[in-house]
C-alpha cells in the first residue's frame, strides 16, 4: 500500500470530477517516477503522534482558560501582570477576599475556572512525564537530544513524524517539507525568493523554532541578522542535523568552536 498526498494527484484530474476520473488521476500519478509518497507510520509512531496532539490541545485549552479568567477579572477592575504565574499565585487570594469587586455568581464562575485550570495543569504534567520517559528509553530520541536545541519534546515529535528519515534523500528535503525554506516564484530566468513557505507539519515546525530560539538567545556571538531571521535559520540547521543523525544512525558530533568561528 502507498499513501500519496492529494495535492500531487490534483494536476492529473481531467475536466469534471467524479469517482472514475479521480481513480484515473490516482493511477496516472502513481506511475510517475518522481512522485512523492507518504511513508507508512508504525503503531509506536502513531501513538507518539497522538500523545503530542493531545498535549497540544491541552496547552491551547489552558491558554484560552487563562485568558477568560483574566478578562472576567479585568471587567471587575482586577488587573494582573502578563505572566500566568502571577495570576496563578494571586487567584486563591482573589477568591477568598470578600473585599474584591466580585458578585457571588462571578466568584463561583471564577472558582470553577480555577479548578479546571488546576486539573489541566495536572494533565499536562502527566503528558510531559510520558514524553520524557519515551525520549529517555528510545535510542533515536536519545541521539537527537544530543543536538543543542532539541529536547525530549522536539526529539519525540521528529521521530513520530519521520521515523528514521528514510523518506527524504537529504536534510534539505526534510527542512523543505517542514516549510523552513524560502517560498520561490521564479520565471524567465529571474529567481524570486520570499519568506519561508510554512508548508508541511506546522506543529513540528513550531516546536523546532522554539528550540532554535533557545539556542539563539543563549548564544554569545555577535548577531549579524535580525533575531527572527537567525531563529528560523537555526531551526533549518537543526532540522538538517536531526535528519543526518536519524539517517546515519550515528551520534551527534559537535563541530569545534574554532572551525565554526
Secondary structure, DSSP 8 states (H G I E B T S, - for coil): --B--HHHHGGG--SS--HHHHHHHHHHHHT-TT---B----HHHHHHHHHHHHHHHHHHHHHHHHHHHHHHHHHTT----SSHHHHHHHHHHHHH-TTSS--HHHHHHHHHHHHHHHHHHHHHHHHHHHHHHHHHH-HHHHHHTTSTT--HHHHHHHHHHHTTSTT-SSHHHHHHHTT-SEEE--BTTB--EEEE---S-HHHHHHHHHHHHHHHHH--S---S-HHHHHHHHHHHHHHHHHHHHHH--------HHHH-
